[in-house]
Amino acid sequence: MAYKKIEEYDEKSTEAITKHYSSVLKLLGEDPGREGLLKTPQRMAKAMQYLTQGYRLDAEAILNSAKFHEPISEMIIVKDIELFSMCEHHMLPFFGKAHVAYIPNGWITGLSKIARTVDVFARRLQVQERLTTQILDAIKDALHPLGVAVVIEASHLCMMMRGVQKQNSVTTTSAFFGEFEKGETRSEFIRLIGSDLH
């Protein structure tokens, strides 16, 4: 039996994007008809739909899909969440880790839903600053916690491959709400995401 890969993409979008990428290759001086590039425009069309699938996802619905009543008010941290996104200025990737914490106010969510929330917003054309606050706002709106904290550390290929070409720079962004705006709570969070507890 022949191997058949099953993927789901919007056919009209794929067809239209494929044509545009074929034109881009021509404008760059390439021949989209040569063997190595025959399927490249279609692959790029599918890749971009995958990398921007966050536009079609609802973070609040994801968080609410595993929402449980629990009478706890201790800090919950999911750290080192891998993320991959696309810089909206050059459409080059940036990648790194997100550290997310919240203090429940009667409701918790499944831990995987925190990581999925990161993906919802990372899988869009982004700037890291906005990505950080969107994650915070989604958790705040869905769970109504006592506090939320988000820190993202990422490397940007737009800085590494072009422009200033700085290979080792890392950008860190943070956003805090509620209890995490207090120095003591924020310091505890920063200490915990920086420690190796496992």
Residue pairs with C-beta under 8 A, 6 or more apart in sequence:
7 46
9 45
9 46
9 49
10 49
13 45
13 49
14 42
14 45
14 46
14 49
15 45
17 41
17 44
17 45
17 48
17 49
18 41
18 42
18 44
18 45
19 41
20 41
21 40
21 41
21 44
21 45
22 32
22 41
25 31
25 32
25 37
25 40
25 41
26 32
30 37
31 37
32 38
32 40
32 41
50 123
51 84
51 86
51 123
52 86
52 123
52 124
52 125
53 123
54 119
54 120
54 121
54 122
54 123
54 124
55 123
55 124
57 119
57 120
57 123
58 120
59 116
59 117
59 120
59 121
59 134
59 135
59 138
59 142
60 138
60 141
60 142
62 113
62 116
62 117
62 120
63 109
63 113
63 114
63 117
63 138
63 139
63 142
63 143
64 109
64 142
65 110
65 113
66 109
66 110
66 112
66 113
67 107
67 108
67 109
67 142
67 143
68 107
68 108
68 109
69 106
69 107
70 104
70 106
70 107
70 108
71 106
72 104
72 108
73 103
73 104
73 105
73 146
74 103
74 104
75 101
75 102
75 103
75 185
75 188
75 189
75 192
76 101
76 102
76 103
76 104
76 108
76 111
77 99
77 100
77 101
77 189
77 192
77 193
78 99
78 100
78 101
78 111
78 114
78 115
79 97
79 99
79 100
79 192
79 193
80 97
80 99
81 97
81 98
81 99
81 100
81 114
81 115
81 118
82 95
82 96
82 97
83 95
83 96
83 97
83 98
83 118
83 119
83 122
83 131
83 152
83 154
84 93
84 94
84 95
84 122
85 93
85 94
85 95
85 122
85 123
85 124
85 126
85 128
85 131
85 154
86 92
86 93
86 94
86 124
86 125
86 126
87 93
87 94
87 125
87 126
87 127
87 156
87 157
87 158
88 125
88 126
88 127
89 127
89 158
90 158
90 162
91 125
92 156
92 157
92 158
92 161
92 162
93 157
94 126
94 128
94 154
94 155
94 156
94 157
94 158
94 171
95 154
95 155
96 152
96 153
96 154
96 155
96 170
97 152
97 153
97 154
98 118
98 135
98 150
98 151
98 152
99 149
99 150
99 151
99 152
99 153
99 193
100 114
100 117
100 118
100 135
100 139
100 148
100 149
100 150
101 147
101 148
101 149
101 150
101 180
101 189
101 192
101 193
102 139
102 143
102 145
102 147
102 148
102 149
103 145
103 146
103 147
103 148
103 178
103 179
103 180
103 185
104 143
104 145
104 146
105 143
105 144
105 145
105 146
106 144
107 143
107 144
107 145
108 143
109 142
109 143
114 139
117 135
117 138
117 139
118 135
120 138
121 131
121 134
121 135
121 138
122 131
128 152
128 154
128 156
128 171
128 173
129 173
131 152
131 173
132 150
132 151
132 152
132 173
132 174
132 175
133 150
133 175
135 150
135 175
136 148
136 149
136 150
136 175
136 176
136 177
139 145
139 148
140 148
140 177
140 178
145 178
146 178
146 179
147 176
147 177
147 178
147 179
147 180
147 181
147 185
148 175
148 176
148 177
148 178
148 180
149 174
149 175
149 176
149 177
149 180
149 186
149 189
150 174
150 175
150 176
151 172
151 173
151 174
151 190
151 193
152 172
152 173
152 174
153 170
153 171
153 172
154 170
154 171
155 169
155 170
155 171
156 169
156 171
159 165
159 166
159 169
160 166
160 167
160 169
176 186
179 185
180 186
180 189
